[in-house]
Amino acid sequence: MERPYTRYEKTRIISARALQIAQGAPVLIKLSREMSDPMKIALIEWEAGVIPIDIKREAA
């Protein structure tokens, strides 16, 4: 069973996804035409659980 993400991991994942979106990566959820802020889109994707980024942790 995976541990939940720390706040630092969550921030890193959302920031990396926002950068991808800003650079033209396809958005993974349906949005209205007015939605254009990459950070808000990344947050919505995070809440929907569709961001294809994972954290590789060292074994403790």
mmCIF file of the N, C-alpha and C atoms, coordinates in Angstrom:
data_MODEL
# 
_entry.id   MODEL 
# 
loop_
_atom_site.group_PDB 
_atom_site.id 
_atom_site.type_symbol 
_atom_site.label_atom_id 
_atom_site.label_alt_id 
_atom_site.label_comp_id 
_atom_site.label_asym_id 
_atom_site.label_entity_id 
_atom_site.label_seq_id 
_atom_site.pdbx_PDB_ins_code 
_atom_site.Cartn_x 
_atom_site.Cartn_y 
_atom_site.Cartn_z 
_atom_site.occupancy 
_atom_site.B_iso_or_equiv 
_atom_site.pdbx_formal_charge 
_atom_site.auth_seq_id 
_atom_site.auth_comp_id 
_atom_site.auth_asym_id 
_atom_site.auth_atom_id 
_atom_site.pdbx_PDB_model_num 
ATOM 1   N N  . MET A 1 1  ? 0.841   -1.188 0.000   1.00 0.00 ? 1  MET A N  1 
ATOM 2   C CA . MET A 1 1  ? 0.000   0.000  0.000   1.00 0.00 ? 1  MET A CA 1 
ATOM 3   C C  . MET A 1 1  ? 0.884   1.248  0.000   1.00 0.00 ? 1  MET A C  1 
ATOM 4   N N  . GLU A 1 2  ? 0.568   2.186  -0.873  1.00 0.00 ? 2  GLU A N  1 
ATOM 5   C CA . GLU A 1 2  ? 1.322   3.429  -1.004  1.00 0.00 ? 2  GLU A CA 1 
ATOM 6   C C  . GLU A 1 2  ? 0.992   4.390  0.121   1.00 0.00 ? 2  GLU A C  1 
ATOM 7   N N  . ARG A 1 3  ? 2.024   5.076  0.606   1.00 0.00 ? 3  ARG A N  1 
ATOM 8   C CA . ARG A 1 3  ? 1.774   6.162  1.551   1.00 0.00 ? 3  ARG A CA 1 
ATOM 9   C C  . ARG A 1 3  ? 1.171   7.337  0.791   1.00 0.00 ? 3  ARG A C  1 
ATOM 10  N N  . PRO A 1 4  ? 0.430   8.170  1.471   1.00 0.00 ? 4  PRO A N  1 
ATOM 11  C CA . PRO A 1 4  ? -0.077  9.374  0.798   1.00 0.00 ? 4  PRO A CA 1 
ATOM 12  C C  . PRO A 1 4  ? 1.093   10.312 0.474   1.00 0.00 ? 4  PRO A C  1 
ATOM 13  N N  . TYR A 1 5  ? 0.899   11.157 -0.519  1.00 0.00 ? 5  TYR A N  1 
ATOM 14  C CA . TYR A 1 5  ? 1.940   12.107 -0.894  1.00 0.00 ? 5  TYR A CA 1 
ATOM 15  C C  . TYR A 1 5  ? 2.118   13.155 0.192   1.00 0.00 ? 5  TYR A C  1 
ATOM 16  N N  . THR A 1 6  ? 3.371   13.582 0.403   1.00 0.00 ? 6  THR A N  1 
ATOM 17  C CA . THR A 1 6  ? 3.620   14.697 1.317   1.00 0.00 ? 6  THR A CA 1 
ATOM 18  C C  . THR A 1 6  ? 3.205   15.985 0.612   1.00 0.00 ? 6  THR A C  1 
ATOM 19  N N  . ARG A 1 7  ? 3.121   17.062 1.350   1.00 0.00 ? 7  ARG A N  1 
ATOM 20  C CA . ARG A 1 7  ? 2.731   18.327 0.725   1.00 0.00 ? 7  ARG A CA 1 
ATOM 21  C C  . ARG A 1 7  ? 3.778   18.788 -0.288  1.00 0.00 ? 7  ARG A C  1 
ATOM 22  N N  . TYR A 1 8  ? 5.037   18.406 -0.067  1.00 0.00 ? 8  TYR A N  1 
ATOM 23  C CA . TYR A 1 8  ? 6.103   18.776 -0.998  1.00 0.00 ? 8  TYR A CA 1 
ATOM 24  C C  . TYR A 1 8  ? 6.002   17.977 -2.296  1.00 0.00 ? 8  TYR A C  1 
ATOM 25  N N  . GLU A 1 9  ? 5.689   16.700 -2.176  1.00 0.00 ? 9  GLU A N  1 
ATOM 26  C CA . GLU A 1 9  ? 5.503   15.865 -3.364  1.00 0.00 ? 9  GLU A CA 1 
ATOM 27  C C  . GLU A 1 9  ? 4.292   16.337 -4.164  1.00 0.00 ? 9  GLU A C  1 
ATOM 28  N N  . LYS A 1 10 ? 3.218   16.634 -3.465  1.00 0.00 ? 10 LYS A N  1 
ATOM 29  C CA . LYS A 1 10 ? 2.006   17.118 -4.133  1.00 0.00 ? 10 LYS A CA 1 
ATOM 30  C C  . LYS A 1 10 ? 2.300   18.413 -4.892  1.00 0.00 ? 10 LYS A C  1 
ATOM 31  N N  . THR A 1 11 ? 3.004   19.336 -4.247  1.00 0.00 ? 11 THR A N  1 
ATOM 32  C CA . THR A 1 11 ? 3.356   20.604 -4.887  1.00 0.00 ? 11 THR A CA 1 
ATOM 33  C C  . THR A 1 11 ? 4.216   20.366 -6.115  1.00 0.00 ? 11 THR A C  1 
ATOM 34  N N  . ARG A 1 12 ? 5.182   19.468 -6.012  1.00 0.00 ? 12 ARG A N  1 
ATOM 35  C CA . ARG A 1 12 ? 6.082   19.179 -7.133  1.00 0.00 ? 12 ARG A CA 1 
ATOM 36  C C  . ARG A 1 12 ? 5.328   18.568 -8.310  1.00 0.00 ? 12 ARG A C  1 
ATOM 37  N N  . ILE A 1 13 ? 4.417   17.650 -8.032  1.00 0.00 ? 13 ILE A N  1 
ATOM 38  C CA . ILE A 1 13 ? 3.641   17.002 -9.094  1.00 0.00 ? 13 ILE A CA 1 
ATOM 39  C C  . ILE A 1 13 ? 2.750   18.022 -9.798  1.00 0.00 ? 13 ILE A C  1 
ATOM 40  N N  . ILE A 1 14 ? 2.032   18.823 -9.028  1.00 0.00 ? 14 ILE A N  1 
ATOM 41  C CA . ILE A 1 14 ? 1.125   19.809 -9.624  1.00 0.00 ? 14 ILE A CA 1 
ATOM 42  C C  . ILE A 1 14 ? 1.913   20.852 -10.415 1.00 0.00 ? 14 ILE A C  1 
ATOM 43  N N  . SER A 1 15 ? 3.049   21.296 -9.880  1.00 0.00 ? 15 SER A N  1 
ATOM 44  C CA . SER A 1 15 ? 3.867   22.283 -10.584 1.00 0.00 ? 15 SER A CA 1 
ATOM 45  C C  . SER A 1 15 ? 4.425   21.724 -11.886 1.00 0.00 ? 15 SER A C  1 
ATOM 46  N N  . ALA A 1 16 ? 4.895   20.482 -11.854 1.00 0.00 ? 16 ALA A N  1 
ATOM 47  C CA . ALA A 1 16 ? 5.427   19.857 -13.063 1.00 0.00 ? 16 ALA A CA 1 
ATOM 48  C C  . ALA A 1 16 ? 4.332   19.709 -14.118 1.00 0.00 ? 16 ALA A C  1 
ATOM 49  N N  . ARG A 1 17 ? 3.143   19.329 -13.686 1.00 0.00 ? 17 ARG A N  1 
ATOM 50  C CA . ARG A 1 17 ? 2.033   19.183 -14.631 1.00 0.00 ? 17 ARG A CA 1 
ATOM 51  C C  . ARG A 1 17 ? 1.619   20.540 -15.202 1.00 0.00 ? 17 ARG A C  1 
ATOM 52  N N  . ALA A 1 18 ? 1.611   21.581 -14.375 1.00 0.00 ? 18 ALA A N  1 
ATOM 53  C CA . ALA A 1 18 ? 1.273   22.922 -14.857 1.00 0.00 ? 18 ALA A CA 1 
ATOM 54  C C  . ALA A 1 18 ? 2.284   23.376 -15.908 1.00 0.00 ? 18 ALA A C  1 
ATOM 55  N N  . LEU A 1 19 ? 3.552   23.077 -15.700 1.00 0.00 ? 19 LEU A N  1 
ATOM 56  C CA . LEU A 1 19 ? 4.582   23.422 -16.681 1.00 0.00 ? 19 LEU A CA 1 
ATOM 57  C C  . LEU A 1 19 ? 4.347   22.679 -17.991 1.00 0.00 ? 19 LEU A C  1 
ATOM 58  N N  . GLN A 1 20 ? 4.005   21.397 -17.903 1.00 0.00 ? 20 GLN A N  1 
ATOM 59  C CA . GLN A 1 20 ? 3.713   20.621 -19.107 1.00 0.00 ? 20 GLN A CA 1 
ATOM 60  C C  . GLN A 1 20 ? 2.549   21.243 -19.878 1.00 0.00 ? 20 GLN A C  1 
ATOM 61  N N  . ILE A 1 21 ? 1.492   21.603 -19.165 1.00 0.00 ? 21 ILE A N  1 
ATOM 62  C CA . ILE A 1 21 ? 0.312   22.198 -19.805 1.00 0.00 ? 21 ILE A CA 1 
ATOM 63  C C  . ILE A 1 21 ? 0.680   23.534 -20.448 1.00 0.00 ? 21 ILE A C  1 
ATOM 64  N N  . ALA A 1 22 ? 1.480   24.341 -19.750 1.00 0.00 ? 22 ALA A N  1 
ATOM 65  C CA . ALA A 1 22 ? 1.894   25.643 -20.282 1.00 0.00 ? 22 ALA A CA 1 
ATOM 66  C C  . ALA A 1 22 ? 2.717   25.492 -21.558 1.00 0.00 ? 22 ALA A C  1 
ATOM 67  N N  . GLN A 1 23 ? 3.416   24.370 -21.682 1.00 0.00 ? 23 GLN A N  1 
ATOM 68  C CA . GLN A 1 23 ? 4.248   24.131 -22.859 1.00 0.00 ? 23 GLN A CA 1 
ATOM 69  C C  . GLN A 1 23 ? 3.510   23.379 -23.955 1.00 0.00 ? 23 GLN A C  1 
ATOM 70  N N  . GLY A 1 24 ? 2.204   23.190 -23.787 1.00 0.00 ? 24 GLY A N  1 
ATOM 71  C CA . GLY A 1 24 ? 1.390   22.638 -24.860 1.00 0.00 ? 24 GLY A CA 1 
ATOM 72  C C  . GLY A 1 24 ? 0.971   21.189 -24.723 1.00 0.00 ? 24 GLY A C  1 
ATOM 73  N N  . ALA A 1 25 ? 1.202   20.570 -23.576 1.00 0.00 ? 25 ALA A N  1 
ATOM 74  C CA . ALA A 1 25 ? 0.763   19.184 -23.384 1.00 0.00 ? 25 ALA A CA 1 
ATOM 75  C C  . ALA A 1 25 ? -0.763  19.118 -23.400 1.00 0.00 ? 25 ALA A C  1 
ATOM 76  N N  . PRO A 1 26 ? -1.330  18.018 -23.887 1.00 0.00 ? 26 PRO A N  1 
ATOM 77  C CA . PRO A 1 26 ? -2.791  17.915 -23.903 1.00 0.00 ? 26 PRO A CA 1 
ATOM 78  C C  . PRO A 1 26 ? -3.365  17.857 -22.486 1.00 0.00 ? 26 PRO A C  1 
ATOM 79  N N  . VAL A 1 27 ? -4.504  18.488 -22.324 1.00 0.00 ? 27 VAL A N  1 
ATOM 80  C CA . VAL A 1 27 ? -5.203  18.492 -21.038 1.00 0.00 ? 27 VAL A CA 1 
ATOM 81  C C  . VAL A 1 27 ? -5.978  17.185 -20.929 1.00 0.00 ? 27 VAL A C  1 
ATOM 82  N N  . LEU A 1 28 ? -5.972  16.568 -19.752 1.00 0.00 ? 28 LEU A N  1 
ATOM 83  C CA . LEU A 1 28 ? -6.546  15.240 -19.566 1.00 0.00 ? 28 LEU A CA 1 
ATOM 84  C C  . LEU A 1 28 ? -7.990  15.239 -19.079 1.00 0.00 ? 28 LEU A C  1 
ATOM 85  N N  . ILE A 1 29 ? -8.585  16.419 -18.945 1.00 0.00 ? 29 ILE A N  1 
ATOM 86  C CA . ILE A 1 29 ? -9.972  16.522 -18.499 1.00 0.00 ? 29 ILE A CA 1 
ATOM 87  C C  . ILE A 1 29 ? -10.719 17.492 -19.402 1.00 0.00 ? 29 ILE A C  1 
ATOM 88  N N  . LYS A 1 30 ? -12.031 17.413 -19.390 1.00 0.00 ? 30 LYS A N  1 
ATOM 89  C CA . LYS A 1 30 ? -12.861 18.345 -20.158 1.00 0.00 ? 30 LYS A CA 1 
ATOM 90  C C  . LYS A 1 30 ? -12.923 19.673 -19.410 1.00 0.00 ? 30 LYS A C  1 
ATOM 91  N N  . LEU A 1 31 ? -12.689 20.761 -20.153 1.00 0.00 ? 31 LEU A N  1 
ATOM 92  C CA . LEU A 1 31 ? -12.724 22.095 -19.559 1.00 0.00 ? 31 LEU A CA 1 
ATOM 93  C C  . LEU A 1 31 ? -13.566 23.028 -20.411 1.00 0.00 ? 31 LEU A C  1 
ATOM 94  N N  . SER A 1 32 ? -14.005 24.106 -19.788 1.00 0.00 ? 32 SER A N  1 
ATOM 95  C CA . SER A 1 32 ? -14.691 25.143 -20.559 1.00 0.00 ? 32 SER A CA 1 
ATOM 96  C C  . SER A 1 32 ? -13.643 25.949 -21.323 1.00 0.00 ? 32 SER A C  1 
ATOM 97  N N  . ARG A 1 33 ? -14.061 26.651 -22.339 1.00 0.00 ? 33 ARG A N  1 
ATOM 98  C CA . ARG A 1 33 ? -13.147 27.448 -23.173 1.00 0.00 ? 33 ARG A CA 1 
ATOM 99  C C  . ARG A 1 33 ? -12.436 28.550 -22.373 1.00 0.00 ? 33 ARG A C  1 
ATOM 100 N N  . GLU A 1 34 ? -13.090 29.079 -21.340 1.00 0.00 ? 34 GLU A N  1 
ATOM 101 C CA . GLU A 1 34 ? -12.518 30.184 -20.576 1.00 0.00 ? 34 GLU A CA 1 
ATOM 102 C C  . GLU A 1 34 ? -11.341 29.758 -19.710 1.00 0.00 ? 34 GLU A C  1 
ATOM 103 N N  . MET A 1 35 ? -11.263 28.481 -19.366 1.00 0.00 ? 35 MET A N  1 
ATOM 104 C CA . MET A 1 35 ? -10.215 27.994 -18.473 1.00 0.00 ? 35 MET A CA 1 
ATOM 105 C C  . MET A 1 35 ? -8.894  27.928 -19.234 1.00 0.00 ? 35 MET A C  1 
ATOM 106 N N  . SER A 1 36 ? -7.938  28.797 -18.872 1.00 0.00 ? 36 SER A N  1 
ATOM 107 C CA . SER A 1 36 ? -6.664  28.805 -19.581 1.00 0.00 ? 36 SER A CA 1 
ATOM 108 C C  . SER A 1 36 ? -5.455  28.871 -18.654 1.00 0.00 ? 36 SER A C  1 
ATOM 109 N N  . ASP A 1 37 ? -5.667  28.977 -17.344 1.00 0.00 ? 37 ASP A N  1 
ATOM 110 C CA . ASP A 1 37 ? -4.558  29.049 -16.399 1.00 0.00 ? 37 ASP A CA 1 
ATOM 111 C C  . ASP A 1 37 ? -4.007  27.642 -16.146 1.00 0.00 ? 37 ASP A C  1 
ATOM 112 N N  . PRO A 1 38 ? -2.751  27.372 -16.527 1.00 0.00 ? 38 PRO A N  1 
ATOM 113 C CA . PRO A 1 38 ? -2.190  26.029 -16.375 1.00 0.00 ? 38 PRO A CA 1 
ATOM 114 C C  . PRO A 1 38 ? -2.197  25.521 -14.930 1.00 0.00 ? 38 PRO A C  1 
ATOM 115 N N  . MET A 1 39 ? -1.972  26.421 -13.966 1.00 0.00 ? 39 MET A N  1 
ATOM 116 C CA . MET A 1 39 ? -1.948  25.996 -12.565 1.00 0.00 ? 39 MET A CA 1 
ATOM 117 C C  . MET A 1 39 ? -3.334  25.533 -12.112 1.00 0.00 ? 39 MET A C  1 
ATOM 118 N N  . LYS A 1 40 ? -4.376  26.263 -12.493 1.00 0.00 ? 40 LYS A N  1 
ATOM 119 C CA . LYS A 1 40 ? -5.739  25.868 -12.124 1.00 0.00 ? 40 LYS A CA 1 
ATOM 120 C C  . LYS A 1 40 ? -6.122  24.554 -12.799 1.00 0.00 ? 40 LYS A C  1 
ATOM 121 N N  . ILE A 1 41 ? -5.715  24.398 -14.052 1.00 0.00 ? 41 ILE A N  1 
ATOM 122 C CA . ILE A 1 41 ? -6.006  23.155 -14.770 1.00 0.00 ? 41 ILE A CA 1 
ATOM 123 C C  . ILE A 1 41 ? -5.304  21.986 -14.086 1.00 0.00 ? 41 ILE A C  1 
ATOM 124 N N  . ALA A 1 42 ? -4.034  22.180 -13.705 1.00 0.00 ? 42 ALA A N  1 
ATOM 125 C CA . ALA A 1 42 ? -3.285  21.123 -13.021 1.00 0.00 ? 42 ALA A CA 1 
ATOM 126 C C  . ALA A 1 42 ? -3.938  20.760 -11.687 1.00 0.00 ? 42 ALA A C  1 
ATOM 127 N N  . LEU A 1 43 ? -4.441  21.752 -10.960 1.00 0.00 ? 43 LEU A N  1 
ATOM 128 C CA . LEU A 1 43 ? -5.123  21.476 -9.690  1.00 0.00 ? 43 LEU A CA 1 
ATOM 129 C C  . LEU A 1 43 ? -6.405  20.672 -9.911  1.00 0.00 ? 43 LEU A C  1 
ATOM 130 N N  . ILE A 1 44 ? -7.141  21.012 -10.957 1.00 0.00 ? 44 ILE A N  1 
ATOM 131 C CA . ILE A 1 44 ? -8.363  20.267 -11.272 1.00 0.00 ? 44 ILE A CA 1 
ATOM 132 C C  . ILE A 1 44 ? -8.011  18.831 -11.648 1.00 0.00 ? 44 ILE A C  1 
ATOM 133 N N  . GLU A 1 45 ? -6.942  18.656 -12.432 1.00 0.00 ? 45 GLU A N  1 
ATOM 134 C CA . GLU A 1 45 ? -6.501  17.303 -12.788 1.00 0.00 ? 45 GLU A CA 1 
ATOM 135 C C  . GLU A 1 45 ? -6.070  16.525 -11.548 1.00 0.00 ? 45 GLU A C  1 
ATOM 136 N N  . TRP A 1 46 ? -5.402  17.194 -10.604 1.00 0.00 ? 46 TRP A N  1 
ATOM 137 C CA . TRP A 1 46 ? -4.982  16.536 -9.357  1.00 0.00 ? 46 TRP A CA 1 
ATOM 138 C C  . TRP A 1 46 ? -6.206  16.036 -8.581  1.00 0.00 ? 46 TRP A C  1 
ATOM 139 N N  . GLU A 1 47 ? -7.199  16.898 -8.455  1.00 0.00 ? 47 GLU A N  1 
ATOM 140 C CA . GLU A 1 47 ? -8.414  16.533 -7.721  1.00 0.00 ? 47 GLU A CA 1 
ATOM 141 C C  . GLU A 1 47 ? -9.156  15.388 -8.406  1.00 0.00 ? 47 GLU A C  1 
ATOM 142 N N  . ALA A 1 48 ? -9.065  15.330 -9.740  1.00 0.00 ? 48 ALA A N  1 
ATOM 143 C CA . ALA A 1 48 ? -9.705  14.249 -10.492 1.00 0.00 ? 48 ALA A CA 1 
ATOM 144 C C  . ALA A 1 48 ? -8.865  12.973 -10.480 1.00 0.00 ? 48 ALA A C  1 
ATOM 145 N N  . GLY A 1 49 ? -7.607  13.073 -10.058 1.00 0.00 ? 49 GLY A N  1 
ATOM 146 C CA . GLY A 1 49 ? -6.740  11.900 -9.981  1.00 0.00 ? 49 GLY A CA 1 
ATOM 147 C C  . GLY A 1 49 ? -6.237  11.397 -11.325 1.00 0.00 ? 49 GLY A C  1 
ATOM 148 N N  . VAL A 1 50 ? -6.053  12.292 -12.287 1.00 0.00 ? 50 VAL A N  1 
ATOM 149 C CA . VAL A 1 50 ? -5.656  11.856 -13.627 1.00 0.00 ? 50 VAL A CA 1 
ATOM 150 C C  . VAL A 1 50 ? -4.248  12.297 -14.029 1.00 0.00 ? 50 VAL A C  1 
ATOM 151 N N  . ILE A 1 51 ? -3.497  12.900 -13.137 1.00 0.00 ? 51 ILE A N  1 
ATOM 152 C CA . ILE A 1 51 ? -2.143  13.343 -13.493 1.00 0.00 ? 51 ILE A CA 1 
ATOM 153 C C  . ILE A 1 51 ? -1.239  12.112 -13.622 1.00 0.00 ? 51 ILE A C  1 
ATOM 154 N N  . PRO A 1 52 ? -0.591  11.949 -14.785 1.00 0.00 ? 52 PRO A N  1 
ATOM 155 C CA . PRO A 1 52 ? 0.231   10.757 -15.026 1.00 0.00 ? 52 PRO A CA 1 
ATOM 156 C C  . PRO A 1 52 ? 1.672   10.909 -14.530 1.00 0.00 ? 52 PRO A C  1 
ATOM 157 N N  . ILE A 1 53 ? 1.846   11.446 -13.341 1.00 0.00 ? 53 ILE A N  1 
ATOM 158 C CA . ILE A 1 53 ? 3.177   11.637 -12.753 1.00 0.00 ? 53 ILE A CA 1 
ATOM 159 C C  . ILE A 1 53 ? 3.180   10.923 -11.412 1.00 0.00 ? 53 ILE A C  1 
ATOM 160 N N  . ASP A 1 54 ? 4.287   10.256 -11.106 1.00 0.00 ? 54 ASP A N  1 
ATOM 161 C CA . ASP A 1 54 ? 4.397   9.548  -9.839  1.00 0.00 ? 54 ASP A CA 1 
ATOM 162 C C  . ASP A 1 54 ? 5.740   9.875  -9.200  1.00 0.00 ? 54 ASP A C  1 
ATOM 163 N N  . ILE A 1 55 ? 5.862   9.623  -7.924  1.00 0.00 ? 55 ILE A N  1 
ATOM 164 C CA . ILE A 1 55 ? 7.081   9.865  -7.165  1.00 0.00 ? 55 ILE A CA 1 
ATOM 165 C C  . ILE A 1 55 ? 7.761   8.531  -6.899  1.00 0.00 ? 55 ILE A C  1 
ATOM 166 N N  . LYS A 1 56 ? 9.052   8.474  -7.183  1.00 0.00 ? 56 LYS A N  1 
ATOM 167 C CA . LYS A 1 56 ? 9.824   7.274  -6.874  1.00 0.00 ? 56 LYS A CA 1 
ATOM 168 C C  . LYS A 1 56 ? 10.524  7.517  -5.547  1.00 0.00 ? 56 LYS A C  1 
ATOM 169 N N  . ARG A 1 57 ? 10.195  6.710  -4.547  1.00 0.00 ? 57 ARG A N  1 
ATOM 170 C CA . ARG A 1 57 ? 10.766  6.869  -3.214  1.00 0.00 ? 57 ARG A CA 1 
ATOM 171 C C  . ARG A 1 57 ? 11.779  5.768  -2.950  1.00 0.00 ? 57 ARG A C  1 
ATOM 172 N N  . GLU A 1 58 ? 12.782  6.107  -2.155  1.00 0.00 ? 58 GLU A N  1 
ATOM 173 C CA . GLU A 1 58 ? 13.737  5.097  -1.732  1.00 0.00 ? 58 GLU A CA 1 
ATOM 174 C C  . GLU A 1 58 ? 13.111  4.284  -0.607  1.00 0.00 ? 58 GLU A C  1 
ATOM 175 N N  . ALA A 1 59 ? 13.457  3.012  -0.545  1.00 0.00 ? 59 ALA A N  1 
ATOM 176 C CA . ALA A 1 59 ? 12.927  2.151  0.516   1.00 0.00 ? 59 ALA A CA 1 
ATOM 177 C C  . ALA A 1 59 ? 13.490  2.593  1.859   1.00 0.00 ? 59 ALA A C  1 
ATOM 178 N N  . ALA A 1 60 ? 12.629  2.668  2.846   1.00 0.00 ? 60 ALA A N  1 
ATOM 179 C CA . ALA A 1 60 ? 13.059  3.130  4.173   1.00 0.00 ? 60 ALA A CA 1 
ATOM 180 C C  . ALA A 1 60 ? 13.578  1.991  5.006   1.00 0.00 ? 60 ALA A C  1 
# 
